[in-house]
Amino acid sequence: MLIWLVELSDQLKFLNLFRYITFRTGASLFTSALIVFLFGPMIINSLRIRQGKGQPIRADGPQTHFKKAGTPTMGGLMILAGIVGASLLWADLSNVYVVATLLVTLGFGAIGFYDDYLKVTKQSDKGFSGKARLGIEFVIAGIAVYFMMRTALASGTAGSTFGSSVAFPFFKDFLINLGIVFVAFGGFVIVSAGNAVNLTDGLDGLAIVPVMIAAASFGVIAYLAGNAVFANYLQINFVPGTGELAVVLGAVIGAGLGFLWFNAPPAAIFMGDTGSLALGGTIGTVAVATKHEIVMAIIGGLFVAETLSVIIQVGFFKMTGRRVFLMAPIHHHFEKKGWTESQVVIRFWIIAVGLAMLGLSTLKLR
């Protein structure tokens, strides 16, 4: 919204700052954090009053979790307020990639909100129907991917099929054109990212810090991929317009910092599916927009591991009646083995940083 002030830069030179993505990204981060800090306590108190018993605790979970009973959920509302508020102020709302990303963020957030609402009102860890939820997520993600694909195709970058192609790390010009199937592929990436973060969100602070790490990593990738000079130097695919996504990801980091203030152990609020689905969807959308879907599996490797642990656990149990892990997702396995919650969280943060560095290193390995 405020980017229009650039038009007045002839009269007021300092307004030229609004032209730069780096300035607006920093401003977006600060604004988002400020929104969460200012309105967080009010949101927490309101949710605590309305929810009563708070988020239901899994009966088969670690015993230490029962002391968290009564903690309100839906803290993702705080995060969404920060992201959307800051993005509306500092991002270029005429940019298709920005609009598509915010569509997924809000759409997935709404799905998560309904799921949280059902869990709180029924006092059960069973919420929205899994199949219905996935179906709606695919529709939202598919719409976003379709318009991003059309935008990339119209840009004519790297040939007429660039928008519908999958790029591979370590190779400069290796693209596989999927045609219209790219909509399904991109939708799968976004939905997978949303649900992977959702599965990771099980301990105080466990999901939000890796999300901020991934957001920072993809903020760098978006800025570089959207800049012709940097993209050419690094020999990565130039995707005009994606640099603006750094502003949205700045808002994600700011909102994450604000939320972590209240979510630090012992948590005053849980983000719930409202936040985890929305944040994962945001990261997944940026990965699709910047043609770094495969790199996302490296940067978000922690989320991938959490998801795989659930898939392996469920699949192996159905086949043999036995379990591979003491409990899934895998962070609960380590709790069952005697790790304290803080040990699990901090060690997983360290892993997330290492994976982010590994993912970013692919930018130069061409």
VEXGU-257393 format. One line per field, with one value per residue (C-alpha): residue number from 1; residue in three letters; x, y, z. Coordinates in steps of 0.5 Angstrom, whole numbers, m for minus. Layout:
num	c(NUM,...) .
residuo	c(ala,...) .
X	c(X,...) .
Y	c(Y,...) .
Z	c(Z,...) .
//
This chain:
num	c(1,2,3,4,5,6,7,8,9,10,11,12,13,14,15,16,17,18,19,20,21,22,23,24,25,26,27,28,29,30,31,32,33,34,35,36,37,38,39,40,41,42,43,44,45,46,47,48,49,50,51,52,53,54,55,56,57,58,59,60,61,62,63,64,65,66,67,68,69,70,71,72,73,74,75,76,77,78,79,80,81,82,83,84,85,86,87,88,89,90,91,92,93,94,95,96,97,98,99,100,101,102,103,104,105,106,107,108,109,110,111,112,113,114,115,116,117,118,119,120,121,122,123,124,125,126,127,128,129,130,131,132,133,134,135,136,137,138,139,140,141,142,143,144,145,146,147,148,149,150,151,152,153,154,155,156,157,158,159,160,161,162,163,164,165,166,167,168,169,170,171,172,173,174,175,176,177,178,179,180,181,182,183,184,185,186,187,188,189,190,191,192,193,194,195,196,197,198,199,200,201,202,203,204,205,206,207,208,209,210,211,212,213,214,215,216,217,218,219,220,221,222,223,224,225,226,227,228,229,230,231,232,233,234,235,236,237,238,239,240,241,242,243,244,245,246,247,248,249,250,251,252,253,254,255,256,257,258,259,260,261,262,263,264,265,266,267,268,269,270,271,272,273,274,275,276,277,278,279,280,281,282,283,284,285,286,287,288,289,290,291,292,293,294,295,296,297,298,299,300,301,302,303,304,305,306,307,308,309,310,311,312,313,314,315,316,317,318,319,320,321,322,323,324,325,326,327,328,329,330,331,332,333,334,335,336,337,338,339,340,341,342,343,344,345,346,347,348,349,350,351,352,353,354,355,356,357,358,359,360,361,362,363,364,365,366) .
residuo	c(met,leu,ile,trp,leu,val,glu,leu,ser,asp,gln,leu,lys,phe,leu,asn,leu,phe,arg,tyr,ile,thr,phe,arg,thr,gly,ala,ser,leu,phe,thr,ser,ala,leu,ile,val,phe,leu,phe,gly,pro,met,ile,ile,asn,ser,leu,arg,ile,arg,gln,gly,lys,gly,gln,pro,ile,arg,ala,asp,gly,pro,gln,thr,his,phe,lys,lys,ala,gly,thr,pro,thr,met,gly,gly,leu,met,ile,leu,ala,gly,ile,val,gly,ala,ser,leu,leu,trp,ala,asp,leu,ser,asn,val,tyr,val,val,ala,thr,leu,leu,val,thr,leu,gly,phe,gly,ala,ile,gly,phe,tyr,asp,asp,tyr,leu,lys,val,thr,lys,gln,ser,asp,lys,gly,phe,ser,gly,lys,ala,arg,leu,gly,ile,glu,phe,val,ile,ala,gly,ile,ala,val,tyr,phe,met,met,arg,thr,ala,leu,ala,ser,gly,thr,ala,gly,ser,thr,phe,gly,ser,ser,val,ala,phe,pro,phe,phe,lys,asp,phe,leu,ile,asn,leu,gly,ile,val,phe,val,ala,phe,gly,gly,phe,val,ile,val,ser,ala,gly,asn,ala,val,asn,leu,thr,asp,gly,leu,asp,gly,leu,ala,ile,val,pro,val,met,ile,ala,ala,ala,ser,phe,gly,val,ile,ala,tyr,leu,ala,gly,asn,ala,val,phe,ala,asn,tyr,leu,gln,ile,asn,phe,val,pro,gly,thr,gly,glu,leu,ala,val,val,leu,gly,ala,val,ile,gly,ala,gly,leu,gly,phe,leu,trp,phe,asn,ala,pro,pro,ala,ala,ile,phe,met,gly,asp,thr,gly,ser,leu,ala,leu,gly,gly,thr,ile,gly,thr,val,ala,val,ala,thr,lys,his,glu,ile,val,met,ala,ile,ile,gly,gly,leu,phe,val,ala,glu,thr,leu,ser,val,ile,ile,gln,val,gly,phe,phe,lys,met,thr,gly,arg,arg,val,phe,leu,met,ala,pro,ile,his,his,his,phe,glu,lys,lys,gly,trp,thr,glu,ser,gln,val,val,ile,arg,phe,trp,ile,ile,ala,val,gly,leu,ala,met,leu,gly,leu,ser,thr,leu,lys,leu,arg) .
X	c(0,5,9,5,9,15,11,12,20,21,18,21,27,27,21,25,27,20,22,27,25,30,28,20,22,26,20,15,19,18,11,9,12,10,2,3,7,1,m5,m2,m4,m11,m12,m10,m14,m20,m19,m18,m24,m28,m25,m25,m21,m17,m14,m15,m9,m7,m9,m3,2,8,5,9,4,m2,0,m1,m8,m12,m8,m11,m10,m12,m5,m5,m10,m4,1,m4,m6,2,3,m3,m3,5,4,m2,2,9,8,6,m1,m1,4,1,6,4,m3,m3,1,m3,m9,m6,m4,m11,m15,m10,m11,m19,m18,m14,m19,m25,m21,m19,m26,m28,m23,m24,m32,m32,m26,m23,m16,m21,m23,m24,m25,m18,m21,m25,m20,m14,m19,m21,m13,m12,m17,m14,m7,m9,m12,m6,m1,m5,m5,3,4,0,4,11,9,7,14,17,23,27,22,15,14,18,12,10,17,20,27,33,38,46,44,43,38,35,28,22,16,10,5,m2,0,4,m2,m3,5,5,m1,2,8,4,m1,5,8,2,1,8,9,2,5,11,7,7,12,13,17,18,15,15,23,24,19,22,29,26,22,29,32,27,27,34,32,26,30,36,31,27,33,36,43,44,40,45,51,48,46,39,32,30,23,21,17,18,23,17,15,21,17,11,17,19,12,13,19,17,10,14,18,12,9,15,15,8,10,16,16,11,7,1,m2,m1,m1,m6,m8,m10,m2,1,m3,m2,5,7,2,6,13,10,7,14,18,13,14,21,22,25,21,26,30,25,25,32,31,25,28,26,18,20,23,17,12,16,16,8,8,13,9,2,4,9,3,m2,2,5,1,8,11,17,18,15,11,10,11,18,19,15,19,25,21,19,26,27,29,26,22,27,32,28,26,33,36,31,32,40,38,34,39,44,39,38,45,45,39,42,49,45,45,52,53,51) .
Y	c(0,5,3,9,14,13,17,23,22,28,32,29,25,21,17,14,9,6,3,m1,m8,m9,m3,m5,m12,m9,m5,m10,m15,m9,m7,m15,m16,m9,m11,m18,m15,m10,m14,m21,m20,m18,m24,m28,m26,m26,m33,m36,m33,m36,m43,m45,m51,m49,m54,m61,m65,m72,m78,m82,m76,m75,m74,m68,m65,m65,m59,m55,m57,m50,m46,m43,m45,m41,m36,m37,m31,m26,m29,m28,m21,m19,m22,m19,m12,m11,m14,m10,m4,m5,m10,m9,m11,m11,m17,m23,m27,m23,m24,m31,m32,m28,m32,m39,m36,m33,m39,m45,m40,m41,m48,m49,m44,m48,m55,m51,m49,m56,m59,m53,m54,m62,m62,m67,m68,m70,m64,m63,m69,m70,m72,m65,m61,m64,m63,m55,m54,m57,m52,m46,m48,m50,m43,m40,m44,m43,m36,m36,m41,m36,m30,m34,m36,m29,m26,m31,m32,m38,m40,m40,m47,m44,m42,m50,m53,m56,m53,m58,m55,m56,m56,m49,m50,m57,m56,m61,m58,m61,m57,m56,m62,m57,m54,m61,m61,m54,m55,m62,m58,m53,m57,m62,m56,m53,m60,m62,m55,m57,m64,m61,m56,m60,m57,m50,m46,m52,m50,m43,m42,m47,m43,m37,m40,m42,m36,m32,m37,m36,m29,m29,m34,m30,m23,m26,m30,m24,m20,m21,m19,m23,m29,m29,m29,m35,m38,m39,m38,m31,m30,m23,m20,m26,m21,m18,m24,m22,m17,m22,m27,m21,m20,m28,m27,m21,m24,m31,m26,m23,m30,m33,m28,m31,m38,m39,m44,m45,m42,m37,m39,m45,m43,m49,m51,m43,m42,m48,m49,m42,m41,m48,m46,m39,m42,m47,m42,m38,m44,m46,m38,m38,m45,m48,m53,m59,m54,m53,m60,m59,m52,m55,m62,m62,m61,m67,m71,m70,m72,m78,m81,m81,m84,m89,m90,m91,m95,m100,m101,m103,m108,m111,m109,m106,m99,m96,m90,m90,m84,m80,m75,m76,m70,m74,m80,m77,m74,m82,m83,m78,m72,m66,m61,m56,m61,m63,m56,m53,m59,m59,m51,m53,m58,m53,m48,m53,m55,m48,m47,m53,m51,m44,m47,m50,m43,m43,m50,m50) .
Z	c(0,2,m4,m8,m4,m9,m14,m9,m9,m14,m9,m2,m4,2,0,m5,0,m1,m8,m5,m3,3,6,6,8,15,16,15,20,25,24,24,31,33,32,35,41,42,41,43,51,49,44,49,54,50,47,54,57,50,50,58,58,52,47,49,51,47,52,50,50,54,62,62,57,62,66,60,60,60,55,50,42,36,37,30,30,33,27,22,24,24,17,14,17,15,8,7,9,6,0,m7,m7,m15,m15,m17,m13,m6,m7,m9,m2,2,m1,1,8,10,6,10,16,16,15,21,25,24,26,32,33,33,38,43,43,43,47,43,39,33,29,21,17,14,7,7,10,5,m1,1,2,m5,m8,m5,m7,m14,m15,m13,m17,m23,m23,m21,m27,m32,m29,m30,m37,m39,m37,m42,m38,m40,m45,m46,m41,m36,m31,m32,m31,m25,m23,m20,m16,m18,m25,m29,m34,m32,m33,m33,m36,m33,m37,m33,m29,m25,m22,m19,m17,m14,m10,m7,m5,m2,2,4,7,11,14,15,20,23,25,28,32,38,43,46,41,37,30,30,30,24,21,22,19,13,12,13,8,3,4,1,m5,m7,m7,m11,m16,m17,m19,m26,m24,m18,m21,m27,m23,m18,m25,m22,m25,m26,m24,m25,m19,m14,m10,m7,m3,1,4,6,9,13,16,18,21,25,27,29,34,37,38,41,46,49,46,50,55,59,53,55,48,43,35,34,26,25,25,23,17,15,16,12,6,6,6,1,m4,m4,m6,m12,m14,m14,m17,m11,m9,m8,m4,0,2,5,8,11,12,20,17,12,18,22,17,15,22,22,15,17,24,21,15,19,25,19,16,23,29,32,32,30,34,41,39,33,31,32,37,42,41,44,50,51,51,56,53,56,52,52,50,44,42,42,39,33,32,31,26,23,22,19,14,12,11,7,3,2,m1,m7,m10,m12,m13,m21) .
//
